[in-house]
Amino acid sequence: MNFAGPLDAAPILPGTAVAVITQIALYPVKSMRGVAVAEASLGFNGLYGDRRYAFVRKGLAASDGFPWMTGRQNPQMLLYAPCFARLPTKDDAEPPIRVRAPSGAEFDLTDAQLCAQLERESGLELFLLKSKRGNFDSQHVSIFSLATHRYLSVESNCEIDPRQFRANLYIEPADGAAFGEEAWVGRVLQVGGAARVAVTQKDARCMMINLDPETATQRPQVLRTVARNHDEQAGVYANVIAAGLVRVGDPITIC
């Protein structure tokens, strides 16, 4: 396993293929389970269908910069599984969404009963927010290397599911180096045949990466390791500068 990082790497020349997309995930509702897809449409507000909905804590909506209800307040949120009626695209950006609760019950996303159930779990008054621009913590697209995932599993001495990092594009780096994606900050990447993204910053992490996506149980050593050894950062964020279709298996190339 190659644990080399960006400080060990030579300068990356334009035209260099640096990674391949191995998984793509959309998160229809902020903090709920992701949906794995083989391809996705990338627009100027991120991937169509990604984080377009969020449940908001009503008491904080007008006073807090982070009013969303997330797994930080209610880890059970991760066990709610949204499903698209069909894959979102530029021409069909808002297909209906159903949500399967941990109990097995299913709801239309806009069903008041779903909101009421989340309110009972959290003890907070909530409302559903829809945003065509997305309900993002930071930038539009999150990219996470599976080499970094493997390295963190060793560092933290625990089994980590890569889904704990809730990325949009999971990639396998060409050189196999953990944290090598940090060298892409400030660079433009071509993703597949047409899409291009500008990598803007490293991804600052919170306790969400501790939560097992299947059980919502905590693994505190994950965030402790990222905080202690990597300045609380793992993965990178990017903004879209050219739209296009991205697919599992697409190469990522430095522009």
DOLUMGU-941812 format. One record per residue (C-alpha): x, z, y; residue in three letters. Coordinates in steps of 0.2 Angstrom, whole numbers, plus 2048, in hexadecimal, padded with zeros to 3 digits. Layout:
% DOLUMGU-941812
<lumfi><X>X</X><Z>Z</Z><Y>Y</Y><rest>ala</rest></lumfi>
...
This chain:
% DOLUMGU-941812
<lumfi><X>800</X><Z>800</Z><Y>800</Y><rest>met</rest></lumfi>
<lumfi><X>807</X><Z>7FB</Z><Y>811</Y><rest>asn</rest></lumfi>
<lumfi><X>805</X><Z>809</Z><Y>81D</Y><rest>phe</rest></lumfi>
<lumfi><X>80E</X><Z>800</Z><Y>82B</Y><rest>ala</rest></lumfi>
<lumfi><X>806</X><Z>800</Z><Y>83C</Y><rest>gly</rest></lumfi>
<lumfi><X>806</X><Z>7F6</Z><Y>84C</Y><rest>pro</rest></lumfi>
<lumfi><X>816</X><Z>7FE</Z><Y>852</Y><rest>leu</rest></lumfi>
<lumfi><X>81F</X><Z>7F7</Z><Y>843</Y><rest>asp</rest></lumfi>
<lumfi><X>818</X><Z>7E5</Z><Y>846</Y><rest>ala</rest></lumfi>
<lumfi><X>820</X><Z>7D6</Z><Y>84E</Y><rest>ala</rest></lumfi>
<lumfi><X>816</X><Z>7CE</Z><Y>85C</Y><rest>pro</rest></lumfi>
<lumfi><X>807</X><Z>7C4</Z><Y>857</Y><rest>ile</rest></lumfi>
<lumfi><X>808</X><Z>7B1</Z><Y>85B</Y><rest>leu</rest></lumfi>
<lumfi><X>7F8</X><Z>7A7</Z><Y>860</Y><rest>pro</rest></lumfi>
<lumfi><X>7F1</X><Z>79E</Z><Y>851</Y><rest>gly</rest></lumfi>
<lumfi><X>7F6</X><Z>7AC</Z><Y>845</Y><rest>thr</rest></lumfi>
<lumfi><X>7E9</X><Z>7B0</Z><Y>838</Y><rest>ala</rest></lumfi>
<lumfi><X>7E9</X><Z>7C3</Z><Y>838</Y><rest>val</rest></lumfi>
<lumfi><X>7DA</X><Z>7C8</Z><Y>82D</Y><rest>ala</rest></lumfi>
<lumfi><X>7CB</X><Z>7C3</Z><Y>823</Y><rest>val</rest></lumfi>
<lumfi><X>7BA</X><Z>7CA</Z><Y>824</Y><rest>ile</rest></lumfi>
<lumfi><X>7B5</X><Z>7D3</Z><Y>814</Y><rest>thr</rest></lumfi>
<lumfi><X>7A4</X><Z>7DB</Z><Y>81A</Y><rest>gln</rest></lumfi>
<lumfi><X>798</X><Z>7D9</Z><Y>828</Y><rest>ile</rest></lumfi>
<lumfi><X>78C</X><Z>7E7</Z><Y>82C</Y><rest>ala</rest></lumfi>
<lumfi><X>77D</X><Z>7E8</Z><Y>838</Y><rest>leu</rest></lumfi>
<lumfi><X>775</X><Z>7F8</Z><Y>83E</Y><rest>tyr</rest></lumfi>
<lumfi><X>763</X><Z>7F4</Z><Y>843</Y><rest>pro</rest></lumfi>
<lumfi><X>760</X><Z>806</Z><Y>849</Y><rest>val</rest></lumfi>
<lumfi><X>76E</X><Z>810</Z><Y>851</Y><rest>lys</rest></lumfi>
<lumfi><X>774</X><Z>81D</Z><Y>844</Y><rest>ser</rest></lumfi>
<lumfi><X>76A</X><Z>817</Z><Y>836</Y><rest>met</rest></lumfi>
<lumfi><X>771</X><Z>80F</Z><Y>827</Y><rest>arg</rest></lumfi>
<lumfi><X>77A</X><Z>7FE</Z><Y>829</Y><rest>gly</rest></lumfi>
<lumfi><X>774</X><Z>7ED</Z><Y>821</Y><rest>val</rest></lumfi>
<lumfi><X>782</X><Z>7E3</Z><Y>818</Y><rest>ala</rest></lumfi>
<lumfi><X>780</X><Z>7D0</Z><Y>81B</Y><rest>val</rest></lumfi>
<lumfi><X>78A</X><Z>7C1</Z><Y>816</Y><rest>ala</rest></lumfi>
<lumfi><X>789</X><Z>7B9</Z><Y>827</Y><rest>glu</rest></lumfi>
<lumfi><X>783</X><Z>7BE</Z><Y>839</Y><rest>ala</rest></lumfi>
<lumfi><X>780</X><Z>7B6</Z><Y>849</Y><rest>ser</rest></lumfi>
<lumfi><X>78C</X><Z>7BC</Z><Y>857</Y><rest>leu</rest></lumfi>
<lumfi><X>785</X><Z>7BB</Z><Y>869</Y><rest>gly</rest></lumfi>
<lumfi><X>78B</X><Z>7C1</Z><Y>879</Y><rest>phe</rest></lumfi>
<lumfi><X>783</X><Z>7D2</Z><Y>876</Y><rest>asn</rest></lumfi>
<lumfi><X>78B</X><Z>7D4</Z><Y>865</Y><rest>gly</rest></lumfi>
<lumfi><X>784</X><Z>7D0</Z><Y>854</Y><rest>leu</rest></lumfi>
<lumfi><X>771</X><Z>7CC</Z><Y>855</Y><rest>tyr</rest></lumfi>
<lumfi><X>767</X><Z>7DA</Z><Y>84D</Y><rest>gly</rest></lumfi>
<lumfi><X>775</X><Z>7E7</Z><Y>850</Y><rest>asp</rest></lumfi>
<lumfi><X>770</X><Z>7F7</Z><Y>858</Y><rest>arg</rest></lumfi>
<lumfi><X>761</X><Z>7EF</Z><Y>861</Y><rest>arg</rest></lumfi>
<lumfi><X>757</X><Z>7FF</Z><Y>85E</Y><rest>tyr</rest></lumfi>
<lumfi><X>75B</X><Z>811</Z><Y>860</Y><rest>ala</rest></lumfi>
<lumfi><X>751</X><Z>822</Z><Y>860</Y><rest>phe</rest></lumfi>
<lumfi><X>753</X><Z>82B</Z><Y>870</Y><rest>val</rest></lumfi>
<lumfi><X>752</X><Z>83E</Z><Y>874</Y><rest>arg</rest></lumfi>
<lumfi><X>744</X><Z>83E</Z><Y>880</Y><rest>lys</rest></lumfi>
<lumfi><X>74B</X><Z>84D</Z><Y>889</Y><rest>gly</rest></lumfi>
<lumfi><X>75B</X><Z>845</Z><Y>88D</Y><rest>leu</rest></lumfi>
<lumfi><X>755</X><Z>833</Z><Y>891</Y><rest>ala</rest></lumfi>
<lumfi><X>757</X><Z>835</Z><Y>8A4</Y><rest>ala</rest></lumfi>
<lumfi><X>766</X><Z>841</Z><Y>8A5</Y><rest>ser</rest></lumfi>
<lumfi><X>772</X><Z>83E</Z><Y>897</Y><rest>asp</rest></lumfi>
<lumfi><X>77E</X><Z>82F</Z><Y>894</Y><rest>gly</rest></lumfi>
<lumfi><X>77C</X><Z>831</Z><Y>882</Y><rest>phe</rest></lumfi>
<lumfi><X>769</X><Z>834</Z><Y>87F</Y><rest>pro</rest></lumfi>
<lumfi><X>768</X><Z>82C</Z><Y>86D</Y><rest>trp</rest></lumfi>
<lumfi><X>763</X><Z>836</Z><Y>85E</Y><rest>met</rest></lumfi>
<lumfi><X>772</X><Z>833</Z><Y>852</Y><rest>thr</rest></lumfi>
<lumfi><X>779</X><Z>83A</Z><Y>842</Y><rest>gly</rest></lumfi>
<lumfi><X>783</X><Z>846</Z><Y>84D</Y><rest>arg</rest></lumfi>
<lumfi><X>772</X><Z>84F</Z><Y>850</Y><rest>gln</rest></lumfi>
<lumfi><X>76A</X><Z>84B</Z><Y>840</Y><rest>asn</rest></lumfi>
<lumfi><X>775</X><Z>845</Z><Y>832</Y><rest>pro</rest></lumfi>
<lumfi><X>765</X><Z>840</Z><Y>828</Y><rest>gln</rest></lumfi>
<lumfi><X>764</X><Z>831</Z><Y>834</Y><rest>met</rest></lumfi>
<lumfi><X>771</X><Z>828</Z><Y>829</Y><rest>leu</rest></lumfi>
<lumfi><X>766</X><Z>828</Z><Y>81A</Y><rest>leu</rest></lumfi>
<lumfi><X>758</X><Z>81E</Z><Y>822</Y><rest>tyr</rest></lumfi>
<lumfi><X>75A</X><Z>80C</Z><Y>81C</Y><rest>ala</rest></lumfi>
<lumfi><X>754</X><Z>7FE</Z><Y>828</Y><rest>pro</rest></lumfi>
<lumfi><X>751</X><Z>7ED</Z><Y>821</Y><rest>cys</rest></lumfi>
<lumfi><X>74E</X><Z>7DC</Z><Y>82A</Y><rest>phe</rest></lumfi>
<lumfi><X>740</X><Z>7D1</Z><Y>825</Y><rest>ala</rest></lumfi>
<lumfi><X>74C</X><Z>7C3</Z><Y>827</Y><rest>arg</rest></lumfi>
<lumfi><X>75E</X><Z>7C2</Z><Y>82E</Y><rest>leu</rest></lumfi>
<lumfi><X>75F</X><Z>7C2</Z><Y>841</Y><rest>pro</rest></lumfi>
<lumfi><X>765</X><Z>7B2</Z><Y>84A</Y><rest>thr</rest></lumfi>
<lumfi><X>766</X><Z>7AC</Z><Y>85B</Y><rest>lys</rest></lumfi>
<lumfi><X>756</X><Z>7A3</Z><Y>859</Y><rest>asp</rest></lumfi>
<lumfi><X>74D</X><Z>7B1</Z><Y>850</Y><rest>asp</rest></lumfi>
<lumfi><X>755</X><Z>7C1</Z><Y>857</Y><rest>ala</rest></lumfi>
<lumfi><X>748</X><Z>7CD</Z><Y>854</Y><rest>glu</rest></lumfi>
<lumfi><X>741</X><Z>7CC</Z><Y>842</Y><rest>pro</rest></lumfi>
<lumfi><X>736</X><Z>7DB</Z><Y>83C</Y><rest>pro</rest></lumfi>
<lumfi><X>73F</X><Z>7EA</Z><Y>836</Y><rest>ile</rest></lumfi>
<lumfi><X>739</X><Z>7F6</Z><Y>828</Y><rest>arg</rest></lumfi>
<lumfi><X>742</X><Z>807</Z><Y>826</Y><rest>val</rest></lumfi>
<lumfi><X>743</X><Z>810</Z><Y>815</Y><rest>arg</rest></lumfi>
<lumfi><X>743</X><Z>823</Z><Y>818</Y><rest>ala</rest></lumfi>
<lumfi><X>74E</X><Z>82F</Z><Y>80C</Y><rest>pro</rest></lumfi>
<lumfi><X>73D</X><Z>834</Z><Y>804</Y><rest>ser</rest></lumfi>
<lumfi><X>73A</X><Z>821</Z><Y>7FF</Y><rest>gly</rest></lumfi>
<lumfi><X>72C</X><Z>81F</Z><Y>80B</Y><rest>ala</rest></lumfi>
<lumfi><X>72D</X><Z>80F</Z><Y>815</Y><rest>glu</rest></lumfi>
<lumfi><X>728</X><Z>80C</Z><Y>827</Y><rest>phe</rest></lumfi>
<lumfi><X>727</X><Z>7FE</Z><Y>834</Y><rest>asp</rest></lumfi>
<lumfi><X>735</X><Z>803</Z><Y>840</Y><rest>leu</rest></lumfi>
<lumfi><X>728</X><Z>804</Z><Y>84E</Y><rest>thr</rest></lumfi>
<lumfi><X>71C</X><Z>80F</Z><Y>844</Y><rest>asp</rest></lumfi>
<lumfi><X>719</X><Z>81F</Z><Y>84D</Y><rest>ala</rest></lumfi>
<lumfi><X>71A</X><Z>829</Z><Y>83C</Y><rest>gln</rest></lumfi>
<lumfi><X>72C</X><Z>824</Z><Y>83B</Y><rest>leu</rest></lumfi>
<lumfi><X>730</X><Z>82C</Z><Y>84C</Y><rest>cys</rest></lumfi>
<lumfi><X>725</X><Z>83B</Z><Y>848</Y><rest>ala</rest></lumfi>
<lumfi><X>72F</X><Z>83E</Z><Y>838</Y><rest>gln</rest></lumfi>
<lumfi><X>740</X><Z>83D</Z><Y>841</Y><rest>leu</rest></lumfi>
<lumfi><X>739</X><Z>849</Z><Y>84E</Y><rest>glu</rest></lumfi>
<lumfi><X>734</X><Z>855</Z><Y>840</Y><rest>arg</rest></lumfi>
<lumfi><X>746</X><Z>854</Z><Y>839</Y><rest>glu</rest></lumfi>
<lumfi><X>74F</X><Z>856</Z><Y>849</Y><rest>ser</rest></lumfi>
<lumfi><X>743</X><Z>862</Z><Y>852</Y><rest>gly</rest></lumfi>
<lumfi><X>744</X><Z>856</Z><Y>861</Y><rest>leu</rest></lumfi>
<lumfi><X>738</X><Z>84B</Z><Y>86A</Y><rest>glu</rest></lumfi>
<lumfi><X>73E</X><Z>839</Z><Y>868</Y><rest>leu</rest></lumfi>
<lumfi><X>739</X><Z>827</Z><Y>86D</Y><rest>phe</rest></lumfi>
<lumfi><X>73E</X><Z>816</Z><Y>866</Y><rest>leu</rest></lumfi>
<lumfi><X>748</X><Z>80C</Z><Y>872</Y><rest>leu</rest></lumfi>
<lumfi><X>74B</X><Z>7F9</Z><Y>870</Y><rest>lys</rest></lumfi>
<lumfi><X>759</X><Z>7F0</Z><Y>87A</Y><rest>ser</rest></lumfi>
<lumfi><X>75D</X><Z>7DE</Z><Y>879</Y><rest>lys</rest></lumfi>
<lumfi><X>76F</X><Z>7E2</Z><Y>87E</Y><rest>arg</rest></lumfi>
<lumfi><X>771</X><Z>7EF</Z><Y>871</Y><rest>gly</rest></lumfi>
<lumfi><X>773</X><Z>802</Z><Y>870</Y><rest>asn</rest></lumfi>
<lumfi><X>786</X><Z>803</Z><Y>86F</Y><rest>phe</rest></lumfi>
<lumfi><X>792</X><Z>812</Z><Y>871</Y><rest>asp</rest></lumfi>
<lumfi><X>79F</X><Z>806</Z><Y>879</Y><rest>ser</rest></lumfi>
<lumfi><X>7A2</X><Z>7F4</Z><Y>876</Y><rest>gln</rest></lumfi>
<lumfi><X>798</X><Z>7E6</Z><Y>86C</Y><rest>his</rest></lumfi>
<lumfi><X>7A1</X><Z>7E4</Z><Y>85C</Y><rest>val</rest></lumfi>
<lumfi><X>7AB</X><Z>7F1</Z><Y>852</Y><rest>ser</rest></lumfi>
<lumfi><X>7B9</X><Z>7EB</Z><Y>846</Y><rest>ile</rest></lumfi>
<lumfi><X>7C0</X><Z>7F6</Z><Y>839</Y><rest>phe</rest></lumfi>
<lumfi><X>7CE</X><Z>7F2</Z><Y>82D</Y><rest>ser</rest></lumfi>
<lumfi><X>7CD</X><Z>7F7</Z><Y>81A</Y><rest>leu</rest></lumfi>
<lumfi><X>7E0</X><Z>7FA</Z><Y>81A</Y><rest>ala</rest></lumfi>
<lumfi><X>7DD</X><Z>807</Z><Y>827</Y><rest>thr</rest></lumfi>
<lumfi><X>7CF</X><Z>80E</Z><Y>81C</Y><rest>his</rest></lumfi>
<lumfi><X>7DA</X><Z>80F</Z><Y>80D</Y><rest>arg</rest></lumfi>
<lumfi><X>7E8</X><Z>818</Z><Y>818</Y><rest>tyr</rest></lumfi>
<lumfi><X>7DC</X><Z>825</Z><Y>81E</Y><rest>leu</rest></lumfi>
<lumfi><X>7D5</X><Z>829</Z><Y>80D</Y><rest>ser</rest></lumfi>
<lumfi><X>7E7</X><Z>82D</Z><Y>808</Y><rest>val</rest></lumfi>
<lumfi><X>7EB</X><Z>837</Z><Y>818</Y><rest>glu</rest></lumfi>
<lumfi><X>7DB</X><Z>841</Z><Y>817</Y><rest>ser</rest></lumfi>
<lumfi><X>7DC</X><Z>844</Z><Y>804</Y><rest>asn</rest></lumfi>
<lumfi><X>7CA</X><Z>840</Z><Y>802</Y><rest>cys</rest></lumfi>
<lumfi><X>7C0</X><Z>831</Z><Y>7FC</Y><rest>glu</rest></lumfi>
<lumfi><X>7B9</X><Z>828</Z><Y>80B</Y><rest>ile</rest></lumfi>
<lumfi><X>7AB</X><Z>81B</Z><Y>80B</Y><rest>asp</rest></lumfi>
<lumfi><X>7B0</X><Z>80D</Z><Y>817</Y><rest>pro</rest></lumfi>
<lumfi><X>79E</X><Z>80D</Z><Y>81D</Y><rest>arg</rest></lumfi>
<lumfi><X>7A1</X><Z>81E</Z><Y>825</Y><rest>gln</rest></lumfi>
<lumfi><X>7AA</X><Z>814</Z><Y>833</Y><rest>phe</rest></lumfi>
<lumfi><X>79A</X><Z>80A</Z><Y>837</Y><rest>arg</rest></lumfi>
<lumfi><X>7A3</X><Z>7FA</Z><Y>83C</Y><rest>ala</rest></lumfi>
<lumfi><X>79C</X><Z>7E9</Z><Y>83E</Y><rest>asn</rest></lumfi>
<lumfi><X>7AA</X><Z>7DF</Z><Y>837</Y><rest>leu</rest></lumfi>
<lumfi><X>7B4</X><Z>7E7</Z><Y>829</Y><rest>tyr</rest></lumfi>
<lumfi><X>7C4</X><Z>7DD</Z><Y>827</Y><rest>ile</rest></lumfi>
<lumfi><X>7D3</X><Z>7DB</Z><Y>81B</Y><rest>glu</rest></lumfi>
<lumfi><X>7E3</X><Z>7D9</Z><Y>826</Y><rest>pro</rest></lumfi>
<lumfi><X>7EF</X><Z>7CB</Z><Y>820</Y><rest>ala</rest></lumfi>
<lumfi><X>7FE</X><Z>7D7</Z><Y>821</Y><rest>asp</rest></lumfi>
<lumfi><X>7F5</X><Z>7E5</Z><Y>818</Y><rest>gly</rest></lumfi>
<lumfi><X>7FB</X><Z>7F1</Z><Y>826</Y><rest>ala</rest></lumfi>
<lumfi><X>7F0</X><Z>800</Z><Y>82A</Y><rest>ala</rest></lumfi>
<lumfi><X>7EC</X><Z>802</Z><Y>83D</Y><rest>phe</rest></lumfi>
<lumfi><X>7F3</X><Z>7F1</Z><Y>840</Y><rest>gly</rest></lumfi>
<lumfi><X>7E3</X><Z>7EC</Z><Y>849</Y><rest>glu</rest></lumfi>
<lumfi><X>7E8</X><Z>7F7</Z><Y>857</Y><rest>glu</rest></lumfi>
<lumfi><X>7F5</X><Z>7E9</Z><Y>85C</Y><rest>ala</rest></lumfi>
<lumfi><X>7E6</X><Z>7DE</Z><Y>860</Y><rest>trp</rest></lumfi>
<lumfi><X>7E0</X><Z>7E8</Z><Y>86F</Y><rest>val</rest></lumfi>
<lumfi><X>7E1</X><Z>7DC</Z><Y>87E</Y><rest>gly</rest></lumfi>
<lumfi><X>7E1</X><Z>7CC</Z><Y>873</Y><rest>arg</rest></lumfi>
<lumfi><X>7D4</X><Z>7BF</Z><Y>86F</Y><rest>val</rest></lumfi>
<lumfi><X>7CF</X><Z>7BC</Z><Y>85D</Y><rest>leu</rest></lumfi>
<lumfi><X>7C6</X><Z>7AD</Z><Y>856</Y><rest>gln</rest></lumfi>
<lumfi><X>7BA</X><Z>7B2</Z><Y>848</Y><rest>val</rest></lumfi>
<lumfi><X>7B5</X><Z>7A4</Z><Y>83D</Y><rest>gly</rest></lumfi>
<lumfi><X>7B3</X><Z>793</Z><Y>844</Y><rest>gly</rest></lumfi>
<lumfi><X>7AB</X><Z>796</Z><Y>855</Y><rest>ala</rest></lumfi>
<lumfi><X>7AA</X><Z>7A9</Z><Y>85A</Y><rest>ala</rest></lumfi>
<lumfi><X>7B7</X><Z>7B1</Z><Y>864</Y><rest>arg</rest></lumfi>
<lumfi><X>7B8</X><Z>7C4</Z><Y>869</Y><rest>val</rest></lumfi>
<lumfi><X>7C4</X><Z>7CD</Z><Y>875</Y><rest>ala</rest></lumfi>
<lumfi><X>7CA</X><Z>7DD</Z><Y>86E</Y><rest>val</rest></lumfi>
<lumfi><X>7C8</X><Z>7EA</Z><Y>87C</Y><rest>thr</rest></lumfi>
<lumfi><X>7CD</X><Z>7FB</Z><Y>875</Y><rest>gln</rest></lumfi>
<lumfi><X>7D0</X><Z>806</Z><Y>866</Y><rest>lys</rest></lumfi>
<lumfi><X>7C0</X><Z>80E</Z><Y>85F</Y><rest>asp</rest></lumfi>
<lumfi><X>7BF</X><Z>821</Z><Y>864</Y><rest>ala</rest></lumfi>
<lumfi><X>7B7</X><Z>82A</Z><Y>855</Y><rest>arg</rest></lumfi>
<lumfi><X>7AB</X><Z>839</Z><Y>854</Y><rest>cys</rest></lumfi>
<lumfi><X>7A4</X><Z>843</Z><Y>846</Y><rest>met</rest></lumfi>
<lumfi><X>799</X><Z>834</Z><Y>83F</Y><rest>met</rest></lumfi>
<lumfi><X>7A8</X><Z>82F</Z><Y>835</Y><rest>ile</rest></lumfi>
<lumfi><X>7A7</X><Z>83F</Z><Y>82B</Y><rest>asn</rest></lumfi>
<lumfi><X>796</X><Z>83B</Z><Y>824</Y><rest>leu</rest></lumfi>
<lumfi><X>794</X><Z>833</Z><Y>813</Y><rest>asp</rest></lumfi>
<lumfi><X>788</X><Z>825</Z><Y>815</Y><rest>pro</rest></lumfi>
<lumfi><X>77F</X><Z>828</Z><Y>804</Y><rest>glu</rest></lumfi>
<lumfi><X>77D</X><Z>83B</Z><Y>806</Y><rest>thr</rest></lumfi>
<lumfi><X>780</X><Z>83F</Z><Y>818</Y><rest>ala</rest></lumfi>
<lumfi><X>78B</X><Z>84D</Z><Y>813</Y><rest>thr</rest></lumfi>
<lumfi><X>79A</X><Z>851</Z><Y>81E</Y><rest>gln</rest></lumfi>
<lumfi><X>7AD</X><Z>84E</Z><Y>81A</Y><rest>arg</rest></lumfi>
<lumfi><X>7B5</X><Z>856</Z><Y>829</Y><rest>pro</rest></lumfi>
<lumfi><X>7C6</X><Z>852</Z><Y>824</Y><rest>gln</rest></lumfi>
<lumfi><X>7C3</X><Z>840</Z><Y>828</Y><rest>val</rest></lumfi>
<lumfi><X>7C1</X><Z>843</Z><Y>83B</Y><rest>leu</rest></lumfi>
<lumfi><X>7CE</X><Z>850</Z><Y>83B</Y><rest>arg</rest></lumfi>
<lumfi><X>7DB</X><Z>844</Z><Y>834</Y><rest>thr</rest></lumfi>
<lumfi><X>7D6</X><Z>836</Z><Y>840</Y><rest>val</rest></lumfi>
<lumfi><X>7D7</X><Z>843</Z><Y>84F</Y><rest>ala</rest></lumfi>
<lumfi><X>7E7</X><Z>84B</Z><Y>849</Y><rest>arg</rest></lumfi>
<lumfi><X>7F1</X><Z>83B</Z><Y>844</Y><rest>asn</rest></lumfi>
<lumfi><X>7E9</X><Z>82D</Z><Y>84E</Y><rest>his</rest></lumfi>
<lumfi><X>7E3</X><Z>834</Z><Y>85E</Y><rest>asp</rest></lumfi>
<lumfi><X>7D1</X><Z>834</Z><Y>858</Y><rest>glu</rest></lumfi>
<lumfi><X>7D1</X><Z>821</Z><Y>857</Y><rest>gln</rest></lumfi>
<lumfi><X>7CF</X><Z>815</Z><Y>848</Y><rest>ala</rest></lumfi>
<lumfi><X>7CA</X><Z>803</Z><Y>849</Y><rest>gly</rest></lumfi>
<lumfi><X>7C7</X><Z>7F8</Z><Y>859</Y><rest>val</rest></lumfi>
<lumfi><X>7B9</X><Z>7F2</Z><Y>864</Y><rest>tyr</rest></lumfi>
<lumfi><X>7B6</X><Z>7E1</Z><Y>86B</Y><rest>ala</rest></lumfi>
<lumfi><X>7AB</X><Z>7D7</Z><Y>877</Y><rest>asn</rest></lumfi>
<lumfi><X>7A5</X><Z>7C6</Z><Y>873</Y><rest>val</rest></lumfi>
<lumfi><X>7AB</X><Z>7B7</Z><Y>87E</Y><rest>ile</rest></lumfi>
<lumfi><X>7A5</X><Z>7A9</Z><Y>873</Y><rest>ala</rest></lumfi>
<lumfi><X>796</X><Z>7AA</Z><Y>868</Y><rest>ala</rest></lumfi>
<lumfi><X>795</X><Z>7A3</Z><Y>856</Y><rest>gly</rest></lumfi>
<lumfi><X>791</X><Z>7A7</Z><Y>844</Y><rest>leu</rest></lumfi>
<lumfi><X>79C</X><Z>7B2</Z><Y>83A</Y><rest>val</rest></lumfi>
<lumfi><X>79D</X><Z>7B3</Z><Y>827</Y><rest>arg</rest></lumfi>
<lumfi><X>7A5</X><Z>7BE</Z><Y>81A</Y><rest>val</rest></lumfi>
<lumfi><X>7B5</X><Z>7B5</Z><Y>815</Y><rest>gly</rest></lumfi>
<lumfi><X>7B8</X><Z>7AE</Z><Y>827</Y><rest>asp</rest></lumfi>
<lumfi><X>7CA</X><Z>7AF</Z><Y>82D</Y><rest>pro</rest></lumfi>
<lumfi><X>7CE</X><Z>7B9</Z><Y>83D</Y><rest>ile</rest></lumfi>
<lumfi><X>7DB</X><Z>7B0</Z><Y>848</Y><rest>thr</rest></lumfi>
<lumfi><X>7E5</X><Z>7B5</Z><Y>858</Y><rest>ile</rest></lumfi>
<lumfi><X>7E1</X><Z>7A9</Z><Y>866</Y><rest>cys</rest></lumfi>
